[in-house]
C-alpha cells in the first residue's frame, strides 16, 4: 500500500525497499538507492512537500554518493582515450570524408574510391575496436562539421547492425556507401535552416524533407552507384508503418539497408550535439528508438541492434546497487542487460585509480539501479548555486 512521507521526515542516506515517487508516476529514487543531499535540495527547490512509496525503510547509509563527483568525471575516466590507434583511425575517416565533401562541393564529383577507402577503414575499426568507438562517438569534435561526424557515426552504427544481421562483405560495402551519402542532400539546404534553434516553418521543414530526393538525383546523375545504394539513400526517412517520407513506403517495401539506416540515423542524431540542442546519452537515445519502435522501425532490425548495443551501449554511465559508479565496457550478447563494466567510483564515493572490470553476468549480487548523465549533474550543480 502506497504511503506518504513528509519531506521533514527524510534523512540523507535513507534507503527504501521500493522506489520513492514525487507523484503518481514520477519516480525520484529507485529501490535500494540512498537519498542524497542533491536529491533533497531539489525537492526543496521544487516546493515538494511529500513523497510516496510502497516500500519500507531498509537502512540509513552513513556513506552515500556525492553527486558532485559525477560531474567532475572526465572523458578520460569513462572512455578509453589511451589507445591512440583507434582514435587516429577514426579521425582519419573524418578527415577523408571532409576531403570528399570538399571535392563534391567544388567539382560536383563523387570521389567513389575515397568512399570505398573510408568504408574499409570503418570496417577495420569495428572489427578491432567496436566498443571503444561506440563510446568515443559521443565525444564532441568541434573541428568537424556536424554533417561529417553524423555521416561517419551513422555509418559505423549501421555497419554494426549489418554485421549482426550477417550481411556479407559486398552487402556491407553497399550499406556503408549508403550510410556515408544518406544525408548528402543536406548540403543543398542553407545552413541558417539546418542550424535554426527555433521551430521550422512549413517551408523550411519541407525543404529539409527534400534531402533524400536531392541526394538520390545527384547520385543517380553520376551513374556510378549500385541501385540498392540509391534506394537506401532515397528511403532512409521512410517509416515502417508508412508515415515516413518521401513516398510513404511501408514494411518490407522499404529496402533492408534503408531500414537499418533509419535506426542508425535516429540513434546517432540524438547522441551528437547540434547547434539547436545538446546531445543525450546513448541509453536515452536507445530508449527513444525503442519507444518509437512500434511504428517507425523494423522489429527484426531493431532486435539486431539491441543484441549488439543493448539498452546500455558502451560508454553508458551506471550506478550499481552497491552505490558504485561504472561505465559500460562491452555487451554480453546472450545477456545484453548484464554488461561488462569498469568501476570508476567506488561504493564510498572515491575515484578508482586502478582498472577494475566486473562482468555483471557473473556478478549476481550486483545490478544496475539507474543510468547517469554527467551533463545533467553539471546542470543540477549550476541550478543549486
Helices and strands as residue ranges (DSSP letters): E 3-6, G 7-9, E 14-16, E 20-21, E 27-29, H 37-46, E 50-53, E 57-60, H 67-71, H 75-78, H 84-107, H 112-137, H 146-164, H 169-181, G 184-188, H 191-194, H 202-209, H 211-222, H 227-235, G 251-253, H 256-271, H 282-291, H 299-309, E 317-320, E 325-330, G 333-335, E 340-345, E 351-359, E 368-372, H 374-383
